[in-house]
C-alpha cells in the first residue's frame, strides 16, 4: 500500500486516498509468503492506525506497531 519516500520527503499514510502525514509504522509479514524475519511496513496516520492494524491483525500478519521517527507520537 505504500511506497518508500525518498529522503527528505514526508511519509504519507498508506490508507487508500489518505494524504495525511504518517505517525505510525505497522510492521507485518505474511507467514505463507515471507520468512519469519522479513518485515513489510504500512504507514498510518492517527485516524487510520486502528483500521489498518485491525486488517493486518485479523489475518495474523501484524507483527509490531511503532512510532515513525520524528513524529509527534514520540512526544506523547
N, C-alpha and C positions, 0 to 999 in steps of 0.2 A: 504494500500500500504506500510505502514512502520510499523515495529515492534519497540517497545521501546528499547533503547540501555541500557545495564547495566551501572551502574555508572562508570564514567571514560572513557567509550568508546566513540569514535567520533560519532556524529549524522550524518547520511548519507541521502542524497536526496531521496525522495520517488518515483521519476520518474523511470519508468522501465529501467533497465540497467545502470542507473547513479550511480556512486560511489563517486561523489563529496561531500564535506562537506556541510551540511545544514546550511543556514544562515537565513532562514525564516520558520516560523511555520504558516501554513494555518489551521485555526480552522473552523470546519464545522459540520453540522449535517443534517440529512435527516428528515424533519418535519413529514413525514409519518411514520417513524420508531422510532424516538427519541423525548423525551420531549424537550421543548424549552431551558432548562438549560444545557442539555448534549452537550458536545463538543468532537469531534474526531479531531485528528491532522494528517496532512500530512506535512512532512518536505520538503523544497525546497532549492536548490542551486540558485544562482543568475540567471543562464541560464533558469531554469525550473519554476521559480516563476510565470511567466506570463501564461504559458500553463496549469499548474496545477490549478492556480487560475481561469483561464477562464473556464476550465472544470467544476469546482465546481460552479462558478457563473452562468453559463448557465443553470444549474439545480436548481438554487435557494438555494444551500446548503452552500455557503461560508458565514461565519459569521465574521471573523476577520483575518488579516494578521499581524503578529508581528515578530520582530527580535528574533532569537534564542539567549538566554543569552550566552554571551561570544563571539558572532560572530562579525566580523568586521562591520556589518551593524549598530551596536550601536555607532560606532565611526564616522559615516557619518554626 
